[in-house]
């Protein structure tokens, strides 16, 4: 199983990524080893994720989400929380 995830950084910015293990990846981000962007913005909080059967499906969704505005991502997060 593969996952697309969005984390909220300490500066309220959003980071989108793909992983096969969300818990491990979140720990990596919070330890400063997750990615260059998040290193200076810890702690981070998981605010959205969706599972996919294949890595290629997850990567396609990641690319789509990365093209969205922050406002559109926030609307997705809020919709997911409400459902």
Secondary structure, DSSP 4 states (H G I P E B T S, - for coil): -EEEEEEE-TTS-EEEEEES-HHHHHHHHHHT-S-HHHHTT-S-EEEEEEEESSHHHHHHHHHHHHTS-HHHHHHHHHHHHH-
